[in-house]
Structures are given as structure tokens and as C-alpha cells.
Amino acid sequence: MGYVCERCGDLLDVVIGDVEVDGWERFRGREWGVWRYRELLPVDHTRKVSIREGGTPLIPCPKLAEWVGVKELYVKFEGANPTGSFKDRGMTVGVTKALEFGARGVICASTGNTAASLAAYAARAGLRCLVAVPEGAIALGKLLQAIAHGALVVKVQGNFDDALSLVMEAASRLGLYILNSLNPWRLEGQKTLAFELAEELGHDIQVAVPVGNCGNISAIWKGFKELHQLGLLDGLPRMIGIQAEGAPPFAELVKNGGDVLKPVENPETIATAIRIGRPVNWKKALRAVRESEGVVETVSDEEIMDAQKALARLEGIGVEPASAASVAGVKKLSELGEIEKDRRIVCVCTGHLLKDPNPELFHPYMEITVKPELDDLMEKLSHL
Ligand SMILES: Cc1ncc(COP(=O)(O)O)c(C=O)c1O
């Protein structure tokens, strides 16, 4: 049930051994979603804890493509998962594994979405659930989800990194199984996003992902590599990681060409989901970016909010701020000439708009108050 290699101290990685997958035909005809690819998931699927996660929409976005300045852009809308974020892909596998290990309860630190997702899957599995969140720093929708699904919410007087340190110390004392992205089984579920993209678009794409704890970008890259090794993909995509300017430890590492991550002590950004200063999966993510000849960029809160508005108003896609970072980053990289504008881009939009119900993000917005009378409505409209 460990997470760390006893010899080198690095996080464990799951290696898929000999699997017999002759071709894509194996999967076709099955329901879309994480478990479509069950041969490539190292868990007993007959005992899965599932709420039908994955199989999210891949949406062509011509107006957004024009806005960011590229030829063809798709949004992979992870907000359409059961609890509204990509975390559900990981939790269905991670919680199934927790039951396989005989865990009595589960625990995580969270900027919000992990807590919401774990609480739901733990409820379904009948496991106790404790979620540690930075006090006053998680979006309202996410907190409500954790509460609704019956988790014990521990508000930590510190940031996400402090909460994760506490969870890592407390888990064994409390007899709880950790389901943060340092858990390699959880990343196995998240890699299925790559399988879906590969099935729909092939390998010749650039995939932009918002980066916080560096788990998702690592998992997606692992998924593509496995398909390539199995002979199901002829080539590999290019990975693009986007961080917030106020929480940029991984971007700084890549840009400086270094090999050791320097933590950011007080990360700050409106995109609370990626407000992380000490990402645990940075080594895996570094491999993803380097092996794919990818790129990492940072974006300001203003750029994130502009992208969130563009997604909502040009394409009808409502995402939370962290998710919009992928689009904001692609726009910036396009302006800097650092992406291939003629090669298809997929922006992974990781969480739903309703997670962070904050109208201030959309300022200025239009709103009027009227009496329930036509004359009053017409009068007020005439002033707009
Ligand atoms: C909406 C959203 N986007 C992106 C991320 C970052 O993913 P990762 O921490 O795996 O890098 C998170 C993580 O909490 C998230 O909730």
C-alpha cells in the first residue's frame, strides 16, 4: 500500500506488464469511459467503484481557435465527469484499489476537486473519508460537494502544501489510505484521458494541461506512451503544461533547464485548484515535457479570467478558472510563436464552472432588476 520507493525515495510508478491488446477493436463497441480500457488498468474491474466517469466530450471550438490564434482547437471537457472534474477518472481506480487493499477509510489533502471526488467515491464504496483543505482557500461548490457526500472536512490553517504534509504524516496513524496524486493507482485512472484522445484524434496533436501538483500531465503522458508501446499509436503528442504566474514552481524548473524543483513558499492565484507551491509529481511531469519535446508556460490571473470568459461566451463551455489556464496558456504561446499553429491543439479543461460560483470573475457583467411589469422592463432596457 506504499507510495514511495524504499530504495530511492521517489514516488512509485505502475508498470503495465504483458497485456494482450491486438488493436483498437478490442475496445470498440464498449461504453465510453474509464473502464472501456480495462485491460490497461491494473485493478479488478469486476469489483469497480464507478459512477460512470470519463468518456467526456471532445468539443471542436472554431471561434476559440481564432481567439487564441491557431488553426484547429478542441476542448476536452472534464467538467462533464460525475463530480465535475477529471479527478473522478483517478478516484474510480484509486478507490477500487483501496477496497482491494482492504482499506477501512481514505484521506486526501485538496484544493477542492480531489476532496469533492474522493468524498463521492468513498460514499459509494462505503468507506470513511477525511479531506484536509486549506482554510478559506477552496471554492464554495467543491466544499459543498465534500460535505454533501459525508466526508469529514478538516480545515487546515495553512496552504495546500501544508495540508498535504499533514495528511502524509497522519494517514498511517489514522489507518487511512491516501488518494492524492502521489498515489500511483489514481494516476492510472487519469491516463485514460489519453486513451480517449488517441481513439478520437490519433497522436498528431498538442495537448495543453493546467498544472498544479503535476499529476495529471504525468498521467496523460503515461497513457500515450503505453499506447505507443502497445503499437496502438504511430507517434506521440506534444505536451504543454500551464501554470499560474503566482504558483509557477514547475514552469520555473523547465524554463531554467534545471533538474531540481525549487518550491514556491506562498503560491497565490485566483485559480485556487492550481495554487500549489511544492508539486509532488514534478519528476514525472518533467519527463513528460522533456520526452514529448513539450513546453511549459505561465499565465496571469487576468489572462486566466479572459480565457474563462472566452470559453463561456464564444463556445458555451463553462469552466472553473484553473481549467481556463490551458486556453490562456495556448493563447500566450501562440503569440510567442512557441506552439505549432497548424498542428491540432487539445485544451484539457479540468473542472466545471459551477465549482467556483463567483460572479465577480465575470466582471463587468450585465444585470438589471425590474418590477414584474412589462413597462418597467422596457423602460430599464431602454437605458442599456
Ligand atoms: C480543476 C483543476 N485543474 C487542474 C488541476 C491540476 O492538476 P494536477 O494537480 O494533477 O497538476 C487541479 C488539481 O487540483 C484541478 O482541480
The ligand as a MOL file (V3000), in Angstrom:
LIG
                    3D

  0  0  0     0  0            999 V3000
M  V30 BEGIN CTAB
M  V30 COUNTS 16 16 0 0 0
M  V30 BEGIN ATOM
M  V30 1 C -9.5610 21.9680 -11.9200 0
M  V30 2 C -8.1380 21.5190 -11.7640 0
M  V30 3 N -7.2990 21.7250 -12.7570 0
M  V30 4 C -6.0050 21.3490 -12.6790 0
M  V30 5 C -5.5010 20.7590 -11.5520 0
M  V30 6 C -4.0670 20.3830 -11.5020 0
M  V30 7 O -3.8380 19.0110 -11.6410 0
M  V30 8 P -2.5210 18.3900 -11.0390 0
M  V30 9 O -2.5090 18.7400 -9.5840 0
M  V30 10 O -2.6400 16.9380 -11.2890 0
M  V30 11 O -1.3810 19.0310 -11.7700 0
M  V30 12 C -6.3420 20.5250 -10.4590 0
M  V30 13 C -5.8350 19.9100 -9.2310 0
M  V30 14 O -6.4050 20.0040 -8.1820 0
M  V30 15 C -7.7040 20.9040 -10.5780 0
M  V30 16 O -8.5610 20.6930 -9.5830 0
M  V30 END ATOM
M  V30 BEGIN BOND
M  V30 1 1 1 2
M  V30 2 1 2 3
M  V30 3 2 2 15
M  V30 4 2 3 4
M  V30 5 1 4 5
M  V30 6 1 5 6
M  V30 7 2 5 12
M  V30 8 1 6 7
M  V30 9 1 7 8
M  V30 10 2 8 9
M  V30 11 1 8 10
M  V30 12 1 8 11
M  V30 13 1 12 13
M  V30 14 1 12 15
M  V30 15 2 13 14
M  V30 16 1 15 16
M  V30 END BOND
M  V30 END CTAB
M  END
